[in-house]
Amino acid sequence: MTNQERPLSARASLSPGVVTGADYRRLVATCCSEGYALPAVNVVGTDSINAVLEAAARNRSDVIIQLSNGGARFYAGEGMKDQNRARILGAVAAARHVHTLAAEYGICVILHTDHADRKLLPWVSGLIDESEIAVRETGRPLFSSHMIDLSAEPLEENIAECARFLRRMAPLGIGLEIELGVTGGEEDGIGHDLDDGADNAHLYTQPADVLRAYNELSPLGFVTIAASFGNVHGVYAPGNVKLRPEILLHSQQAVSEATGQGERPLALVFHGGSGSEQRQIAEAVSYGVFKMNIDTDIQFAFAESVGGYVLEHSEAFRHQISPSTGKPLKKIYDPRKWLRVGECGIVARLDKTFADLGATGRTLAVSA
């Protein structure tokens, strides 16, 4: 039995906290076999991390916390002059924050890094170096998985580079997410303009490419696949993006027929989930999607909440002492007040996402 096959045994129980290695694979397999998915939330600081953990605990669901290269750099502080070093140290600091707190929230967390194209491969390599140290010291890597996005390059080069990294990652218990086909839009400097509209053929992955990648990579380690089916980063006007979730089904069928590994052998990823219709989300999940990225919606939920608070209390953001009453306004402009409002906006938005993905109440974490 390969590490990609779905176990048919009773539902797993896992210790709460960050899952890696076999526990990570078990959580992904359970999502796929039971037909639900987890939201993947890009974080940029302790506030967004804590809000995601709070939302997951409140919904009794496991969750995916991930960092883009820009989010990791921001976590380290914009004052750090060496941006390449900041990407590594910021991601390490965020990972340690999640490792420290996640178990206390009583849910399981997949810890992941987002899109890394060719110029960002040193970032991924540096994080693997850090996980090698962590494994020697603690027996566990810092991250559950990393994403390498070479979808703009020829398929042969994409697969070859991913194989090189997977050979380092697999012995540490780290999985690989690979992108096949192009996800439109842009995120932290990674991505492609949506110049050709909904008919852009690059937005649709070919099942034959999925099969080739699976055959070459799955013997090396645990692989999840972000297959593009018209999805884009960001939110676009209705009609500008045409999702074709059936491409995911065709990819599953191609691999299933070629390998005989069951009806849904692939663990699939839905990038650019923000703004998607519920029926399209449900269809994608039914075809084996276990992970949906919703960065844009979460950013707006935070911004909308904070913006509303500032507008409601605009005086406190212009004066320390109220010109009208003469009273101090510190209790209103205290960062803990408006940052908490933003956190609550994230939590409320994630309530909906957990429900949309069918994840509410389905944590695998063993209750304390």
C-alpha positions as CSV (number, residue, x, y, z in Angstrom):
1,M,0.0,0.0,0.0
2,T,1.5,3.3,-1.0
3,N,1.4,6.5,1.1
4,Q,-1.2,7.9,-1.2
5,E,-3.8,5.3,-0.7
6,R,-6.9,6.0,1.4
7,P,-7.3,3.8,4.5
8,L,-10.6,2.2,5.0
9,S,-10.3,1.6,8.7
10,A,-12.4,3.3,11.4
11,R,-12.1,7.1,11.8
12,A,-8.7,8.1,13.1
13,S,-8.1,10.0,16.4
14,L,-5.1,12.3,16.6
15,S,-3.5,14.3,19.3
16,P,-4.4,18.0,19.1
17,G,-1.7,20.4,17.8
18,V,0.3,20.6,14.6
19,V,0.2,17.3,12.6
20,T,3.1,16.1,10.5
21,G,4.2,12.8,8.9
22,A,1.8,10.0,9.2
23,D,-0.7,12.1,11.3
24,Y,-0.8,14.7,8.5
25,R,-1.4,12.0,5.9
26,R,-4.1,10.5,8.1
27,L,-5.9,13.8,8.4
28,V,-5.8,14.5,4.7
29,A,-7.0,10.9,4.0
30,T,-10.0,11.3,6.3
31,C,-11.1,14.6,4.7
32,C,-11.0,12.9,1.3
33,S,-12.7,9.7,2.3
34,E,-15.4,11.5,4.3
35,G,-16.0,14.2,1.8
36,Y,-15.2,17.4,3.5
37,A,-12.4,20.0,3.3
38,L,-10.5,22.4,5.5
39,P,-10.0,26.1,5.0
40,A,-6.4,27.2,4.4
41,V,-5.8,30.6,5.8
42,N,-2.8,32.8,5.1
43,V,-1.6,34.5,8.3
44,V,0.7,37.5,8.8
45,G,1.0,37.9,12.5
46,T,-0.1,36.5,15.9
47,D,-3.5,38.2,15.6
48,S,-4.5,36.3,12.5
49,I,-3.0,33.1,13.8
50,N,-4.9,33.3,17.1
51,A,-8.1,34.2,15.3
52,V,-7.8,31.1,13.1
53,L,-7.1,28.9,16.1
54,E,-10.1,30.4,17.9
55,A,-12.4,29.8,14.9
56,A,-11.3,26.2,14.5
57,A,-11.8,25.5,18.2
58,R,-15.2,27.2,18.1
59,N,-16.3,25.1,15.2
60,R,-14.7,21.9,16.4
61,S,-12.8,21.6,13.1
62,D,-9.2,21.0,12.1
63,V,-7.7,23.8,10.0
64,I,-4.8,24.7,7.7
65,I,-2.6,27.7,8.6
66,Q,-0.2,28.8,5.9
67,L,2.3,31.5,5.2
68,S,3.1,33.2,1.9
69,N,6.6,34.5,1.4
70,G,5.4,38.0,2.0
71,G,3.4,37.0,5.1
72,A,6.5,35.3,6.5
73,R,8.6,38.4,5.8
74,F,6.0,40.6,7.4
75,Y,5.9,38.3,10.5
76,A,9.7,38.9,10.9
77,G,9.2,42.6,10.7
78,E,9.5,45.1,7.8
79,G,12.5,46.6,9.5
80,M,14.6,43.5,8.8
81,K,16.9,44.5,6.0
82,D,17.7,41.0,4.6
83,Q,14.4,40.1,3.1
84,N,15.5,36.6,2.2
85,R,16.5,35.9,5.8
86,A,13.3,37.6,7.0
87,R,11.2,35.1,5.0
88,I,12.9,32.2,6.7
89,L,13.0,33.6,10.2
90,G,9.5,34.9,10.0
91,A,8.1,31.5,8.9
92,V,10.1,29.8,11.6
93,A,8.8,32.2,14.3
94,A,5.2,31.8,13.1
95,A,5.6,28.0,13.1
96,R,6.9,28.0,16.6
97,H,4.0,30.2,17.7
98,V,1.5,27.7,16.2
99,H,3.3,24.7,17.7
100,T,3.2,26.4,21.1
101,L,-0.5,27.2,21.1
102,A,-2.3,24.8,18.8
103,A,-2.7,21.9,21.2
104,E,-4.3,24.1,23.8
105,Y,-7.1,24.9,21.4
106,G,-8.0,21.2,21.1
107,I,-7.8,20.9,17.3
108,C,-5.4,19.6,14.7
109,V,-3.5,22.1,12.5
110,I,-1.8,21.5,9.2
111,L,1.0,24.0,9.0
112,H,1.9,24.9,5.4
113,T,3.8,27.4,3.2
114,D,2.1,28.8,0.2
115,H,3.2,29.5,-3.4
116,A,7.0,29.4,-4.0
117,D,8.1,29.9,-7.6
118,R,11.7,29.5,-8.9
119,K,13.1,32.6,-7.2
120,L,11.6,31.5,-3.9
121,L,13.1,28.0,-3.8
122,P,15.9,29.1,-1.5
123,W,13.2,30.1,1.0
124,V,11.7,26.6,0.9
125,S,15.2,25.1,1.1
126,G,16.0,27.3,4.1
127,L,12.9,26.1,5.9
128,I,13.8,22.5,5.2
129,D,17.2,23.2,6.8
130,E,15.3,24.5,9.9
131,S,13.1,21.4,10.0
132,E,16.1,19.2,9.8
133,I,17.4,20.9,13.0
134,A,13.9,20.6,14.6
135,V,13.7,16.9,13.8
136,R,17.1,16.3,15.4
137,E,16.0,18.3,18.5
138,T,12.4,17.3,18.9
139,G,11.7,14.5,16.5
140,R,9.2,16.6,14.5
141,P,9.6,19.0,11.5
142,L,8.4,22.6,11.8
143,F,5.9,22.3,8.9
144,S,3.4,19.7,7.7
145,S,4.0,20.6,4.1
146,H,5.4,23.1,1.6
147,M,4.1,24.2,-1.8
148,I,6.3,24.6,-4.8
149,D,4.6,26.4,-7.7
150,L,6.5,26.0,-11.0
151,S,3.3,25.8,-13.0
152,A,4.5,28.5,-15.4
153,E,7.5,26.2,-16.4
154,P,7.5,23.1,-18.6
155,L,6.0,20.1,-16.9
156,E,9.2,18.2,-17.0
157,E,11.1,20.9,-15.1
158,N,8.2,21.3,-12.7
159,I,8.2,17.6,-11.8
160,A,12.0,17.3,-11.7
161,E,12.4,20.2,-9.3
162,C,9.6,19.0,-7.1
163,A,11.1,15.5,-7.0
164,R,14.5,17.0,-5.8
165,F,12.8,18.8,-2.9
166,L,10.5,15.9,-2.0
167,R,13.5,13.6,-1.6
168,R,14.7,16.0,1.2
169,M,11.2,16.6,2.7
170,A,9.8,13.0,2.9
171,P,12.3,11.6,5.4
172,L,11.4,14.5,7.7
173,G,7.7,13.8,7.6
174,I,6.9,16.9,5.4
175,G,4.5,16.7,2.4
176,L,4.7,18.5,-0.9
177,E,1.9,20.5,-2.6
178,I,2.5,20.9,-6.4
179,E,0.7,23.2,-8.8
180,L,-0.3,21.9,-12.2
181,G,-1.9,24.4,-14.6
182,V,-2.0,28.1,-13.8
183,T,-4.1,29.7,-11.1
184,G,-5.0,33.2,-12.4
185,G,-4.5,36.4,-10.5
186,E,-1.7,37.4,-8.2
187,E,-0.8,36.7,-4.6
188,D,2.3,38.2,-2.9
189,G,4.1,38.6,-6.2
190,I,3.3,35.0,-7.4
191,G,0.8,34.5,-10.1
192,H,-0.4,35.5,-13.5
193,D,-2.6,38.2,-14.9
194,L,-6.1,37.2,-16.0
195,D,-5.6,38.8,-19.4
196,D,-7.5,36.3,-21.5
197,G,-10.6,36.1,-19.3
198,A,-12.5,32.9,-18.7
199,D,-11.3,31.2,-21.9
200,N,-7.7,31.2,-20.9
201,A,-6.7,27.6,-21.6
202,H,-3.8,27.9,-19.1
203,L,-6.3,28.0,-16.3
204,Y,-7.3,24.4,-16.9
205,T,-5.1,21.5,-15.9
206,Q,-4.9,18.5,-18.2
207,P,-5.6,15.1,-16.4
208,A,-2.7,13.5,-18.3
209,D,-0.3,16.0,-16.6
210,V,-1.8,15.1,-13.2
211,L,-1.3,11.4,-13.9
212,R,2.3,12.0,-14.9
213,A,3.1,14.1,-11.9
214,Y,1.4,11.5,-9.6
215,N,3.3,8.6,-11.1
216,E,6.7,10.3,-10.8
217,L,6.3,12.0,-7.4
218,S,4.1,9.7,-5.2
219,P,6.7,7.0,-4.9
220,L,9.0,9.6,-3.3
221,G,6.7,10.9,-0.7
222,F,3.3,12.4,0.1
223,V,2.0,14.7,-2.6
224,T,-1.1,16.9,-2.8
225,I,-2.0,18.5,-6.1
226,A,-3.4,22.0,-6.8
227,A,-4.9,21.3,-10.2
228,S,-6.3,24.4,-11.8
229,F,-9.9,24.4,-13.0
230,G,-10.4,28.0,-13.8
231,N,-9.8,29.3,-10.3
232,V,-8.1,32.6,-9.6
233,H,-6.6,34.5,-6.7
234,G,-8.7,37.4,-5.5
235,V,-12.3,38.2,-6.2
236,Y,-13.5,39.0,-9.7
237,A,-16.7,40.3,-11.2
238,P,-19.3,37.7,-12.0
239,G,-18.8,36.1,-15.4
240,N,-15.1,36.9,-15.6
241,V,-14.1,33.5,-14.2
242,K,-15.5,30.2,-15.3
243,L,-14.9,27.3,-12.9
244,R,-14.9,23.8,-14.3
245,P,-14.7,21.5,-11.2
246,E,-15.3,18.5,-13.5
247,I,-11.6,18.7,-14.4
248,L,-10.8,17.5,-10.9
249,L,-13.1,14.5,-11.5
250,H,-11.4,13.7,-14.8
251,S,-8.0,13.8,-13.1
252,Q,-9.2,11.4,-10.4
253,Q,-10.6,9.1,-13.0
254,A,-7.3,9.2,-15.0
255,V,-5.2,8.3,-12.0
256,S,-7.7,5.7,-10.7
257,E,-7.9,3.9,-14.0
258,A,-4.1,3.9,-14.5
259,T,-3.1,2.8,-10.9
260,G,-6.1,0.9,-9.6
261,Q,-5.9,2.8,-6.3
262,G,-9.6,3.4,-5.7
263,E,-12.1,6.0,-6.9
264,R,-10.4,9.1,-5.4
265,P,-6.7,8.4,-5.2
266,L,-5.7,12.1,-5.3
267,A,-5.7,14.7,-2.5
268,L,-6.6,17.9,-4.3
269,V,-6.3,21.6,-3.5
270,F,-8.6,24.4,-4.4
271,H,-6.7,27.7,-4.8
272,G,-8.4,31.0,-5.1
273,G,-11.6,29.9,-3.2
274,S,-12.6,33.4,-2.2
275,G,-15.8,34.5,-3.8
276,S,-16.7,31.1,-5.1
277,E,-20.3,29.9,-5.1
278,Q,-21.4,27.3,-2.6
279,R,-22.5,24.8,-5.3
280,Q,-19.1,25.0,-6.9
281,I,-17.3,24.5,-3.6
282,A,-19.5,21.5,-2.8
283,E,-18.8,20.0,-6.2
284,A,-15.0,20.5,-5.9
285,V,-15.0,18.9,-2.5
286,S,-17.0,15.9,-3.8
287,Y,-14.2,15.3,-6.3
288,G,-11.5,15.0,-3.6
289,V,-10.6,18.5,-2.6
290,F,-9.4,18.5,1.0
291,K,-8.1,22.1,1.2
292,M,-9.5,25.4,0.0
293,N,-7.5,28.7,0.1
294,I,-9.5,31.8,1.1
295,D,-6.9,34.5,1.7
296,T,-8.8,37.4,0.0
297,D,-12.1,36.8,1.9
298,I,-10.2,36.6,5.3
299,Q,-8.3,39.8,4.5
300,F,-11.5,41.6,3.8
301,A,-13.3,40.3,6.9
302,F,-10.5,41.7,9.0
303,A,-10.3,45.0,7.2
304,E,-14.1,45.5,7.1
305,S,-14.4,44.9,10.8
306,V,-11.6,47.2,11.8
307,G,-12.7,49.8,9.3
308,G,-16.2,49.8,10.8
309,Y,-14.8,50.2,14.3
310,V,-12.6,53.2,13.2
311,L,-15.5,54.9,11.5
312,E,-17.7,54.4,14.5
313,H,-15.0,55.8,16.8
314,S,-13.3,58.2,14.5
315,E,-12.7,60.8,17.2
316,A,-10.5,58.3,19.1
317,F,-8.3,57.9,16.1
318,R,-7.6,61.6,15.8
319,H,-7.5,62.7,19.4
320,Q,-6.2,61.3,22.7
321,I,-8.6,63.5,24.6
322,S,-12.1,63.9,23.4
323,P,-12.6,67.6,22.2
324,S,-16.3,67.3,23.0
325,T,-16.2,65.7,26.5
326,G,-12.6,66.2,27.7
327,K,-12.4,62.5,28.6
328,P,-9.4,60.3,27.6
329,L,-10.0,58.0,24.6
330,K,-7.3,55.4,25.4
331,K,-9.8,52.6,26.0
332,I,-11.1,53.0,22.5
333,Y,-7.8,53.4,20.5
334,D,-5.9,50.8,22.6
335,P,-4.7,48.4,19.8
336,R,-6.1,45.4,21.7
337,K,-9.6,46.8,21.1
338,W,-9.5,47.2,17.4
339,L,-7.2,44.3,16.7
340,R,-9.7,42.1,18.6
341,V,-12.5,43.5,16.4
342,G,-10.5,42.4,13.4
343,E,-9.9,39.0,15.0
344,C,-13.7,38.6,15.5
345,G,-14.3,39.4,11.9
346,I,-12.0,36.6,10.9
347,V,-13.7,34.2,13.2
348,A,-17.1,35.1,11.9
349,R,-16.0,34.6,8.3
350,L,-14.5,31.3,9.1
351,D,-17.7,30.1,10.7
352,K,-19.2,30.2,7.3
353,T,-16.3,28.6,5.6
354,F,-16.1,25.6,7.9
355,A,-19.9,25.1,7.2
356,D,-19.5,25.5,3.5
357,L,-16.7,22.9,3.4
358,G,-18.6,20.5,5.6
359,A,-15.9,20.6,8.3
360,T,-17.8,21.8,11.3
361,G,-17.7,19.4,14.2
362,R,-15.4,17.0,12.5
363,T,-12.0,17.5,14.2
364,L,-9.9,14.3,14.6
365,A,-8.4,15.7,17.7
366,V,-8.8,13.6,20.8
367,S,-10.7,15.5,23.5
368,A,-8.8,16.4,26.6
